[in-house]
């Protein structure tokens, strides 16, 4: 077995900064949404993805993939969100085995109320901390990482 390519100090610094910063950023954004609107960051992300669809609905399997979530975990989350009145789950008319999540009026209202808080948090805690050049580098680097990971999943 070949020796692992251990991280250099600079690589380890980049990795640890990424891991800790993204964890803490998500925790902060979650706290701001729950305190101001009683909606979690995870639920907010579901609402955003559904709202972005022309018909405000999406197959649960596609939603799970876009969220990087296990189907079973998303199913529990959707059940809770359905109980809150934010989404509705219905059978896929084209595939009876599939389930579609639909954004409800209540979900749209919560999203509309929470969006300014979320955008302000993203701007304050991330975007405003980076120069335009750093934002471009970040976008380019993580776009490349996403392409790589998508290729592995094919």
C-alpha positions as CSV (number, residue, x, y, z in Angstrom):
1,X,0.0,0.0,0.0
2,X,1.4,3.4,-1.0
3,X,2.1,6.0,1.6
4,X,-0.7,8.6,1.9
5,X,0.0,12.1,0.5
6,X,0.0,13.8,3.8
7,X,-1.1,17.4,3.8
8,X,1.5,20.1,4.1
9,X,1.2,22.8,6.8
10,X,-0.3,25.2,4.3
11,X,-2.7,22.5,2.9
12,X,-3.8,21.6,6.5
13,X,-4.3,25.2,7.3
14,X,-6.5,25.7,4.2
15,X,-8.5,22.5,5.0
16,X,-9.0,23.2,8.7
17,X,-10.0,26.9,8.0
18,X,-12.5,25.7,5.5
19,X,-14.0,23.0,7.8
20,X,-14.3,25.1,10.9
21,X,-15.4,28.3,9.1
22,X,-18.2,26.5,7.1
23,X,-19.4,24.7,10.2
24,X,-19.5,27.9,12.2
25,X,-21.0,29.9,9.3
26,X,-23.9,27.4,9.0
27,X,-24.4,27.4,12.8
28,X,-24.6,31.2,12.8
29,X,-27.0,31.3,9.8
30,X,-29.1,28.7,11.4
31,X,-29.2,30.6,14.7
32,X,-30.2,33.8,13.0
33,X,-33.1,32.1,11.1
34,X,-34.4,30.2,14.1
35,X,-34.3,33.2,16.4
36,X,-35.9,35.6,14.0
37,X,-38.3,33.3,12.1
38,X,-38.4,29.9,13.9
39,X,-37.2,28.2,10.8
40,X,-34.0,26.1,10.6
41,X,-31.4,26.6,8.0
42,X,-32.0,23.1,6.6
43,X,-35.8,23.9,6.2
44,X,-35.0,27.3,4.7
45,X,-32.8,25.5,2.1
46,X,-35.7,23.2,1.1
47,X,-38.0,26.2,0.8
48,X,-35.5,28.0,-1.4
49,X,-35.0,25.0,-3.8
50,X,-38.8,24.5,-4.1
51,X,-39.4,28.2,-4.7
52,X,-36.8,28.2,-7.5
53,X,-38.9,25.7,-9.5
54,X,-41.4,27.1,-12.0
55,X,-44.2,25.0,-10.5
56,X,-42.8,25.2,-6.9
57,X,-42.5,21.5,-6.7
58,X,-39.7,18.9,-7.0
59,X,-39.3,15.1,-6.7
60,X,-38.0,14.2,-3.2
61,X,-35.1,12.2,-4.7
62,X,-33.9,15.2,-6.7
63,X,-34.3,17.5,-3.7
64,X,-32.3,15.1,-1.6
65,X,-29.5,15.1,-4.2
66,X,-29.4,18.9,-4.5
67,X,-29.3,19.2,-0.7
68,X,-26.6,16.5,-0.3
69,X,-29.0,14.7,2.0
70,X,-29.9,11.1,2.4
71,X,-33.4,10.3,1.1
72,X,-34.5,9.0,4.5
73,X,-33.3,12.1,6.4
74,X,-35.1,14.3,3.9
75,X,-38.2,12.3,4.3
76,X,-38.2,12.9,8.1
77,X,-37.5,16.6,7.5
78,X,-40.3,16.8,4.9
79,X,-42.7,15.1,7.3
80,X,-41.9,17.7,10.0
81,X,-42.2,20.6,7.4
82,X,-45.5,19.2,6.2
83,X,-46.8,19.2,9.8
84,X,-45.8,22.8,10.0
85,X,-47.7,23.5,6.8
86,X,-44.7,24.6,4.8
87,X,-44.7,21.8,2.2
88,X,-47.1,19.2,0.9
89,X,-46.0,15.7,-0.3
90,X,-48.0,14.1,-3.1
91,X,-47.5,11.0,-5.3
92,X,-45.7,11.6,-8.6
93,X,-48.3,11.2,-11.3
94,X,-45.6,10.0,-13.8
95,X,-44.1,7.5,-11.4
96,X,-46.3,6.2,-8.5
97,X,-43.2,5.1,-6.6
98,X,-42.0,8.7,-6.5
99,X,-43.0,11.5,-4.2
100,X,-43.1,15.2,-5.0
101,X,-42.7,18.0,-2.5
102,X,-44.7,21.1,-3.1
103,X,-44.2,24.5,-1.5
104,X,-47.4,25.7,0.2
105,X,-48.6,29.3,0.7
106,X,-47.5,29.1,4.3
107,X,-44.0,27.9,3.2
108,X,-43.8,30.8,0.7
109,X,-44.7,33.3,3.5
110,X,-42.0,31.9,5.8
111,X,-39.5,32.0,3.0
112,X,-40.4,35.6,2.1
113,X,-40.1,36.7,5.7
114,X,-36.8,34.8,6.4
115,X,-35.0,35.6,3.1
116,X,-33.8,39.1,4.1
117,X,-32.4,37.7,7.4
118,X,-30.6,34.9,5.6
119,X,-29.2,37.2,2.8
120,X,-28.1,39.7,5.4
121,X,-26.3,36.9,7.3
122,X,-24.6,35.6,4.2
123,X,-23.5,39.1,3.2
124,X,-22.3,40.0,6.7
125,X,-20.6,36.8,7.7
126,X,-19.1,35.8,4.3
127,X,-19.4,38.1,1.3
128,X,-18.4,41.3,3.0
129,X,-15.4,39.5,4.5
130,X,-14.0,38.8,1.0
131,X,-12.7,41.1,-1.7
132,X,-14.3,40.7,-5.1
133,X,-11.1,38.8,-6.3
134,X,-11.4,36.5,-3.3
135,X,-15.1,35.9,-4.1
136,X,-14.2,35.0,-7.7
137,X,-11.5,32.6,-6.5
138,X,-13.9,31.0,-4.0
139,X,-16.5,30.5,-6.7
140,X,-14.0,29.1,-9.2
141,X,-12.4,26.7,-6.7
142,X,-15.7,25.3,-5.3
143,X,-17.2,25.0,-8.8
144,X,-14.3,22.8,-9.7
145,X,-14.8,20.8,-6.5
146,X,-18.5,20.3,-7.3
147,X,-17.7,19.2,-10.9
148,X,-15.2,16.7,-9.5
149,X,-17.7,15.3,-7.0
150,X,-20.5,15.1,-9.6
151,X,-18.2,13.1,-11.9
152,X,-17.5,10.7,-9.1
153,X,-21.3,10.2,-8.6
154,X,-22.0,9.4,-12.3
